[in-house]
Amino acid sequence: MSWRRPYAQPRLAVQCRAAQIQHIVTDSPQSPDRFSEEQATYAVRGKDTPDLELGAAAIRNVVKTLPGRPGVYRMQDAEGTVLYVGKARSLRARVTNYTQIKQLPKRLQRMVALTRSMTVVTTHTEAEALLLEAQLIKRFRPAFNVLLRDDKSFPFIFLREDHDFPQIRKHRGARRGKGIYFGPFASAGSVNRTLNALQKVFLLRSCSDSYMNNRSRPCLLHQIRRCSAPCTGKIDEDGYAELVRDTKDFLAGKSQAVQRKLGDAMQEAAEKQDYELAAVYRDRLRALTFIQGQSGTAEGARDADVIALAAKANQVCIQAFFIRGGQNWGHRAFFPKNVTGEDLADVLSAFVMQFYEDMPVPPKILLDRELPESELIAEALNERATRKVAIKRPQRGPLRKLVEQAQRNAVEALDRRLAESTTQAKLLRQVAELFELDEPPKRIETYDNSHIQGTNAGGAMIVAGPEGFQKNAYRKFNIRDESIAPGDDFGMMRHVLKRRFARLAKDDPDKSKGQWPDLVLIDGGKGQLSAAMEIAQECGVEDIPMVGVAKGPDRNAGRETFYMEDGRELTLPPNDPVLFYLQRLRDEAHRFAIGAHRAKRSKAIGASPLDEIAGIGPARKRALLMHFGTAKAVRSAGLDQLMDAPGISDTVARKVYDHFHPAG
């Protein structure tokens, strides 16, 4: 099933002003999106400040034009920011509910007060509306929807099928390659451990095609019995295909058949007194047992996800177990946002739809509670998976034990998070006291620069808050300003902060989106802090507290000095929890800056003068290097020599020659 982003162009737009409605029909072609038969945008002009009556009036005007058909609606504020995405069996009936202001909870009253316009998309069925709703929530991340906070992709094991000798490797991201994906796995570590054991059992190659094609002798993996070395003909195509079939069988849950096959092969080798070969099969059986022990088994479930929810102190944890081929491939805890006041069954419904918006749907989903629209969700997921999906709440037996295990894990994960957040809140209060802030900071930005004698210079910003590090808000800054002298740390800090404050002024001018920091930490002493304060003043930023963090004598951690804007210098006892917290922030910024610098340096090392020539792609670059040996030799070559290079036309040869020998 193709899965596209919603509607390219609207078919119908309607502008609403107070009580007067004006229809404007555009000539745009109908949207190619399979959901959308008709899209309408409705707007009312009024004050930008929250106004419950004005918001309700805007919604009432929309209701007059809505059809009684399934669809998805988006509520937007005066700036067009999406506040809420919802689906409806009948758009007119559903949106009418928002006009009954006194019956709405406080949270929805705030949403109505902010609403100034609506966008509506009609669909053929309610199931299509449910799928589109999940897609739009993931795209716009509205402030009044329950949001799946952890948006990291899951790792898979990928077995390629577009090569005579298929490669097995870890994969993360879009699944577009030709082959079979096994997973999801809960973490990269679990994938790595499983892959290492699979290589010992099935001896499939993990190297790239180019590496394999250029081998003249087996690599180290063959010597340590983790690859069958198809690159040098140590195994023929039929023999390798049998290993691939065994791998597929094992990952698909047929582990006992594979185990018997290896056991019979070991016994046969022993009977022939080929004890060396028997030892090889023995080691492969041990590795197979290790994989089974690592992943564990899930009695009664072959391919299923087990999902359970725990709630406490206005926070929710959802635990998901991934079972494939009868084996448990791990579990992960999720902590959705915007759950205060929401029914827990509705939170779980929102999670299920958002989670499977870009994840493969298993044949069976086991839950710890009934969902209010389980049949509709199953119908939508059937369409998403193009096969039947069963959503069940087991009442007894092995499946019920799996759900209870997920429930216990959800409770324990939530308790850990609450304990951590309590500690974090206390630390932030103490940070506010130390630096004399008005209130505990919700967003702390820490900056650091990295370079080697001024080369490959870059800056980094990390963000932390009440929920720990916010890695999706981290930023890297390439420093290419030629006016900055190599190694000028003060100039680099000015450059980074000037770009940062300029971006903030553009993206969040009225400081309503929570992107401005409550505290800025600068990795450095008085000089770096002075540079930061100078740029802040130049950009008109005067209300952000800044603190310089410098290591003590001999750069010893634990003897840091904190430089305040008014010239004061603070130190903390070596065992102070606040000191440890600030050290973690400084060290995380340093780690992130070093990582960005190393990546930039590695890219620079692999760069070639040939990359600068327009029209010289990888194939022609490779042809030139294969013929001349080095880029330096290409630079020194004459025009006739370039024309003689295989795969290089006279036009390309002239272009290369002119690049290195400009006229005049």
ZAMARGU-4260 file (C-alpha; in steps of 0.2 Angstrom, whole numbers, plus 5000, padded with zeros to 4 digits):
<rodrens>
0) 5000/5000/5000 | 5007/5017/4995 | 5008/5029/5009 | 5009/5048/5004 | 5009/5064/5013
5) 4992/5072/5013 | 4985/5082/4999 | 4996/5092/4988 | 4984/5106/4984 | 4967/5111/4991
10) 4952/5109/4981 | 4940/5121/4991 | 4944/5135/5002 | 4932/5145/5012 | 4935/5161/5022
15) 4923/5165/5036 | 4922/5182/5044 | 4911/5184/5059 | 4894/5179/5054 | 4897/5181/5035
20) 4903/5166/5025 | 4911/5169/5008 | 4915/5153/4997 | 4931/5154/4986 | 4932/5139/4974
25) 4950/5137/4967 | 4954/5129/4950 | 4967/5117/4958 | 4966/5099/4952 | 4959/5087/4964
30) 4972/5081/4977 | 4981/5064/4972 | 4980/5059/4990 | 4969/5043/4992 | 4961/5050/5008
35) 4956/5067/5002 | 4940/5070/4991 | 4938/5087/4997 | 4949/5099/5008 | 4942/5115/5015
40) 4950/5129/5025 | 4940/5140/5036 | 4946/5156/5045 | 4939/5170/5056 | 4948/5186/5059
45) 4949/5193/5076 | 4961/5196/5091 | 4977/5186/5092 | 4974/5184/5111 | 4965/5169/5118
50) 4946/5173/5118 | 4934/5159/5121 | 4919/5168/5113 | 4929/5172/5097 | 4935/5154/5096
55) 4918/5147/5098 | 4911/5159/5085 | 4924/5153/5073 | 4919/5135/5076 | 4901/5139/5074
60) 4904/5147/5057 | 4913/5131/5051 | 4899/5120/5057 | 4887/5128/5045 | 4897/5122/5030
65) 4903/5105/5036 | 4896/5089/5028 | 4890/5074/5039 | 4904/5063/5032 | 4919/5055/5039
70) 4935/5066/5039 | 4949/5074/5048 | 4949/5092/5055 | 4963/5103/5061 | 4961/5117/5073
75) 4973/5132/5071 | 4978/5148/5080 | 4979/5165/5073 | 4997/5161/5066 | 4991/5145/5058
80) 5000/5134/5070 | 4990/5117/5072 | 4983/5116/5089 | 4973/5099/5087 | 4970/5086/5074
85) 4955/5075/5076 | 4945/5062/5066 | 4926/5060/5065 | 4913/5048/5058 | 4902/5064/5055
90) 4912/5080/5054 | 4897/5091/5057 | 4892/5081/5073 | 4909/5080/5080 | 4914/5098/5077
95) 4898/5104/5084 | 4903/5097/5101 | 4916/5111/5103 | 4903/5124/5102 | 4895/5117/5119
100) 4908/5127/5129 | 4901/5124/5146 | 4902/5105/5143 | 4920/5105/5138 | 4934/5102/5150
105) 4946/5116/5154 | 4960/5109/5143 | 4948/5110/5128 | 4941/5127/5133 | 4959/5133/5131
110) 4960/5125/5114 | 4944/5133/5108 | 4949/5150/5115 | 4965/5149/5104 | 4956/5143/5088
115) 4955/5155/5074 | 4954/5144/5059 | 4950/5125/5054 | 4956/5114/5040 | 4945/5100/5035
120) 4948/5084/5024 | 4934/5072/5020 | 4938/5054/5018 | 4928/5039/5011 | 4928/5029/5027
125) 4931/5032/5046 | 4946/5020/5045 | 4954/5031/5032 | 4951/5046/5043 | 4959/5037/5058
130) 4975/5033/5047 | 4976/5051/5041 | 4974/5058/5059 | 4989/5048/5065 | 4999/5054/5050
135) 4995/5072/5053 | 4998/5071/5072 | 5015/5064/5068 | 5018/5078/5055 | 5012/5093/5065
140) 5014/5087/5083 | 4999/5098/5089 | 5000/5105/5107 | 4983/5097/5112 | 4985/5080/5105
145) 4992/5065/5114 | 5009/5063/5107 | 5021/5049/5105 | 5037/5057/5112 | 5050/5044/5108
150) 5052/5046/5089 | 5068/5036/5087 | 5068/5023/5073 | 5070/5005/5078 | 5084/4994/5072
155) 5081/4979/5061 | 5091/4964/5054 | 5091/4966/5035 | 5094/4951/5024 | 5097/4957/5006
160) 5090/4947/4991 | 5098/4957/4977 | 5114/4948/4976 | 5120/4930/4973 | 5128/4929/4990
165) 5116/4939/5001 | 5123/4951/5014 | 5116/4951/5032 | 5118/4968/5042 | 5109/4980/5054
170) 5097/4992/5047 | 5089/5008/5053 | 5078/5020/5044 | 5067/5018/5029 | 5064/5000/5023
175) 5066/5002/5004 | 5080/4989/5000 | 5076/4972/4991 | 5076/4959/5005 | 5069/4954/5021
180) 5068/4964/5037 | 5068/4955/5054 | 5063/4965/5069 | 5060/4977/5076 | 5073/4975/5090
185) 5072/4986/5105 | 5090/4993/5104 | 5105/4993/5093 | 5114/4983/5106 | 5102/4968/5105
190) 5104/4969/5086 | 5123/4969/5087 | 5123/4954/5099 | 5111/4944/5088 | 5120/4948/5072
195) 5137/4942/5080 | 5129/4926/5086 | 5120/4924/5069 | 5137/4925/5060 | 5144/4911/5071
200) 5130/4900/5067 | 5126/4904/5048 | 5142/4911/5042 | 5134/4924/5031 | 5144/4939/5025
205) 5142/4956/5032 | 5154/4965/5021 | 5149/4977/5007 | 5148/4972/4989 | 5164/4983/4984
210) 5174/4975/4999 | 5169/4958/4994 | 5172/4961/4975 | 5190/4967/4979 | 5196/4952/4990
215) 5209/4940/4984 | 5210/4931/5000 | 5198/4928/5015 | 5197/4941/5028 | 5199/4939/5047
220) 5180/4935/5049 | 5183/4919/5039 | 5198/4914/5050 | 5188/4916/5066 | 5174/4906/5058
225) 5161/4919/5057 | 5160/4920/5038 | 5160/4906/5024 | 5171/4917/5013 | 5160/4917/4997
230) 5172/4931/4991 | 5186/4919/4987 | 5175/4904/4982 | 5177/4895/4999 | 5158/4891/4997
235) 5148/4889/4981 | 5132/4897/4977 | 5121/4882/4982 | 5130/4880/4998 | 5128/4898/5003
240) 5109/4898/4997 | 5107/4884/5010 | 5114/4895/5024 | 5103/4909/5019 | 5088/4897/5020
245) 5093/4891/5037 | 5095/4909/5043 | 5077/4914/5036 | 5070/4898/5045 | 5078/4903/5062
250) 5073/4921/5061 | 5055/4916/5056 | 5054/4905/5072 | 5059/4888/5065 | 5073/4887/5077
255) 5071/4868/5082 | 5072/4863/5064 | 5088/4872/5062 | 5095/4865/5078 | 5091/4847/5073
260) 5099/4850/5057 | 5115/4856/5065 | 5114/4842/5078 | 5113/4829/5064 | 5127/4836/5055
265) 5138/4836/5070 | 5134/4818/5074 | 5137/4813/5056 | 5154/4821/5056 | 5158/4813/5073
270) 5154/4796/5066 | 5166/4799/5052 | 5179/4804/5064 | 5180/4821/5057 | 5181/4829/5074
275) 5187/4846/5068 | 5171/4848/5058 | 5161/4841/5072 | 5169/4854/5083 | 5163/4868/5071
280) 5145/4862/5071 | 5146/4861/5090 | 5152/4879/5091 | 5138/4884/5079 | 5125/4875/5090
285) 5132/4884/5106 | 5130/4901/5097 | 5112/4896/5092 | 5108/4892/5110 | 5115/4909/5115
290) 5104/4918/5103 | 5089/4909/5110 | 5094/4913/5128 | 5097/4931/5124 | 5080/4934/5116
295) 5070/4922/5126 | 5055/4913/5121 | 5036/4919/5121 | 5025/4904/5124 | 5009/4905/5114
300) 5014/4920/5103 | 5023/4919/5087 | 5022/4936/5079 | 5014/4949/5091 | 5017/4965/5100
305) 5012/4966/5118 | 5007/4983/5124 | 5003/4988/5142 | 5000/5005/5151 | 5004/5012/5168
310) 4999/5029/5175 | 5004/5039/5190 | 5005/5057/5195 | 4999/5063/5178 | 5012/5053/5169
315) 5009/5038/5158 | 5021/5024/5153 | 5017/5012/5139 | 5028/4997/5138 | 5029/4987/5121
320) 5037/4970/5119 | 5041/4964/5102 | 5039/4945/5098 | 5044/4938/5082 | 5045/4920/5077
325) 5041/4915/5095 | 5056/4925/5102 | 5056/4941/5112 | 5067/4953/5103 | 5066/4966/5117
330) 5055/4979/5124 | 5055/4998/5126 | 5046/5011/5137 | 5037/5026/5130 | 5031/5041/5139
335) 5017/5051/5129 | 5015/5069/5131 | 4999/5079/5134 | 4990/5065/5143 | 4984/5075/5158
340) 4965/5073/5160 | 4964/5061/5145 | 4955/5044/5147 | 4969/5030/5148 | 4960/5020/5135
345) 4960/5035/5123 | 4979/5037/5127 | 4983/5019/5122 | 4972/5021/5106 | 4982/5037/5101
350) 4998/5028/5105 | 4994/5012/5094 | 4989/5023/5079 | 5004/5034/5080 | 5016/5020/5084
355) 5011/5009/5068 | 5011/5025/5057 | 5028/5020/5052 | 5031/5003/5060 | 5027/4986/5052
360) 5011/4980/5060 | 5012/4962/5067 | 4997/4950/5064 | 4992/4951/5083 | 4992/4965/5095
365) 4990/4961/5113 | 4984/4974/5125 | 4981/4976/5144 | 4964/4985/5142 | 4950/4986/5130
370) 4950/5001/5117 | 4935/5011/5114 | 4936/5009/5095 | 4946/4993/5094 | 4936/4986/5079
375) 4939/5003/5069 | 4958/5003/5074 | 4959/4985/5068 | 4951/4990/5052 | 4963/5004/5049
380) 4978/4993/5053 | 4972/4980/5041 | 4973/4993/5028 | 4990/4999/5034 | 4997/4981/5034
385) 4987/4975/5019 | 4982/4959/5029 | 4971/4955/5044 | 4977/4962/5061 | 4969/4955/5077
390) 4969/4967/5092 | 4965/4956/5108 | 4965/4958/5127 | 4970/4940/5133 | 4960/4935/5148
395) 4970/4919/5153 | 4984/4907/5148 | 5001/4911/5142 | 4996/4927/5132 | 4989/4934/5148
400) 5005/4931/5157 | 5014/4940/5143 | 5003/4955/5146 | 5005/4955/5164 | 5024/4955/5162
405) 5022/4970/5151 | 5012/4978/5164 | 5025/4975/5178 | 5038/4983/5167 | 5027/4998/5163
410) 5025/5001/5182 | 5043/4999/5186 | 5049/5010/5171 | 5036/5024/5177 | 5042/5023/5195
415) 5060/5025/5189 | 5055/5040/5178 | 5046/5048/5192 | 5061/5046/5204 | 5072/5053/5191
420) 5061/5068/5188 | 5060/5071/5206 | 5079/5072/5208 | 5080/5082/5192 | 5067/5095/5198
425) 5077/5096/5214 | 5093/5099/5205 | 5085/5113/5194 | 5079/5122/5209 | 5096/5121/5217
430) 5103/5128/5200 | 5091/5142/5201 | 5096/5146/5219 | 5115/5145/5214 | 5113/5157/5199
435) 5100/5168/5207 | 5087/5164/5194 | 5068/5169/5196 | 5062/5151/5194 | 5070/5133/5190
440) 5075/5134/5172 | 5065/5124/5159 | 5078/5125/5145 | 5097/5126/5148 | 5108/5128/5133
445) 5126/5123/5134 | 5139/5129/5121 | 5156/5122/5117 | 5168/5124/5102 | 5180/5111/5095
450) 5195/5113/5083 | 5213/5107/5080 | 5224/5123/5078 | 5210/5132/5071 | 5206/5119/5057
455) 5189/5111/5055 | 5182/5122/5068 | 5164/5119/5074 | 5152/5124/5088 | 5139/5114/5097
460) 5124/5117/5108 | 5116/5104/5119 | 5099/5107/5128 | 5093/5100/5144 | 5078/5103/5155
465) 5066/5095/5167 | 5065/5079/5157 | 5084/5077/5155 | 5094/5080/5139 | 5083/5085/5124
470) 5093/5078/5110 | 5081/5082/5096 | 5086/5101/5100 | 5104/5099/5099 | 5113/5109/5085
475) 5129/5110/5076 | 5137/5125/5069 | 5150/5125/5055 | 5162/5140/5058 | 5168/5146/5041
480) 5170/5165/5044 | 5187/5169/5037 | 5188/5185/5048 | 5190/5173/5063 | 5209/5170/5066
485) 5213/5151/5068 | 5211/5146/5086 | 5202/5161/5091 | 5190/5153/5104 | 5182/5170/5108
490) 5178/5174/5090 | 5171/5157/5087 | 5159/5159/5102 | 5154/5176/5096 | 5150/5168/5079
495) 5140/5153/5086 | 5129/5164/5098 | 5126/5177/5085 | 5119/5164/5073 | 5109/5156/5087
500) 5101/5172/5093 | 5097/5178/5075 | 5088/5161/5072 | 5078/5163/5089 | 5073/5181/5084
505) 5067/5174/5067 | 5058/5158/5073 | 5051/5163/5090 | 5051/5183/5091 | 5038/5184/5104
510) 5045/5169/5115 | 5029/5160/5114 | 5036/5143/5107 | 5048/5139/5122 | 5063/5140/5111
515) 5072/5153/5121 | 5084/5147/5135 | 5081/5151/5153 | 5100/5149/5156 | 5115/5148/5145
520) 5131/5139/5150 | 5147/5143/5141 | 5161/5131/5142 | 5176/5143/5146 | 5181/5157/5157
525) 5180/5175/5158 | 5185/5178/5140 | 5172/5166/5132 | 5158/5173/5144 | 5163/5191/5139
530) 5161/5187/5121 | 5144/5179/5124 | 5138/5194/5133 | 5144/5206/5120 | 5135/5196/5106
535) 5119/5195/5117 | 5119/5214/5120 | 5122/5217/5101 | 5107/5206/5097 | 5096/5215/5110
540) 5095/5200/5121 | 5097/5206/5139 | 5086/5194/5149 | 5095/5178/5147 | 5107/5173/5162
545) 5124/5167/5156 | 5137/5158/5166 | 5155/5153/5161 | 5161/5136/5166 | 5180/5134/5168
550) 5190/5119/5174 | 5201/5122/5189 | 5220/5122/5190 | 5227/5108/5179 | 5210/5107/5171
555) 5204/5095/5186 | 5186/5091/5186 | 5179/5094/5202 | 5187/5111/5205 | 5177/5121/5192
560) 5175/5139/5193 | 5158/5147/5188 | 5160/5165/5181 | 5144/5176/5183 | 5139/5191/5172
565) 5142/5203/5186 | 5160/5197/5188 | 5158/5186/5203 | 5167/5169/5203 | 5158/5154/5212
570) 5165/5137/5217 | 5156/5122/5224 | 5161/5108/5236 | 5168/5093/5226 | 5154/5082/5231
575) 5140/5094/5228 | 5126/5086/5217 | 5123/5102/5208 | 5142/5102/5203 | 5140/5085/5196
580) 5124/5090/5186 | 5133/5105/5179 | 5148/5094/5175 | 5137/5082/5165 | 5130/5097/5155
585) 5147/5103/5151 | 5154/5086/5147 | 5139/5082/5136 | 5142/5098/5126 | 5160/5093/5124
590) 5156/5076/5118 | 5144/5083/5105 | 5156/5096/5099 | 5170/5083/5098 | 5159/5071/5088
595) 5154/5085/5076 | 5172/5090/5074 | 5178/5072/5071 | 5165/5069/5058 | 5170/5085/5049
600) 5188/5081/5050 | 5185/5063/5043 | 5175/5071/5028 | 5189/5083/5025 | 5202/5069/5025
605) 5192/5060/5012 | 5190/5075/5001 | 5199/5076/4984 | 5203/5091/4973 | 5193/5082/4959
610) 5177/5085/4970 | 5178/5103/4966 | 5177/5101/4947 | 5159/5103/4941 | 5153/5088/4931
615) 5165/5076/4938 | 5155/5063/4947 | 5160/5047/4957 | 5162/5036/4941 | 5173/5049/4932
620) 5183/5052/4948 | 5186/5034/4950 | 5191/5032/4931 | 5204/5046/4933 | 5211/5039/4950
625) 5212/5021/4943 | 5222/5028/4928 | 5233/5041/4936 | 5234/5034/4953 | 5233/5050/4963
630) 5224/5067/4962 | 5241/5075/4961 | 5245/5065/4946 | 5229/5070/4938 | 5233/5089/4942
635) 5250/5087/4933 | 5244/5077/4918 | 5243/5086/4901 | 5228/5087/4890 | 5233/5073/4879
640) 5236/5062/4894 | 5219/5066/4901 | 5211/5062/4884 | 5219/5045/4884 | 5212/5040/4901
645) 5198/5026/4899 | 5181/5032/4901 | 5185/5051/4899 | 5179/5060/4884 | 5188/5074/4876
650) 5176/5087/4883 | 5178/5080/4901 | 5197/5080/4899 | 5197/5098/4893 | 5186/5103/4908
655) 5198/5094/4920 | 5213/5102/4912 | 5205/5119/4912 | 5201/5118/4931 | 5219/5115/4935
660) 5227/5126/4922 | 5216/5142/4922 | 5219/5154/4907 | 5229/5169/4911
</rodrens>
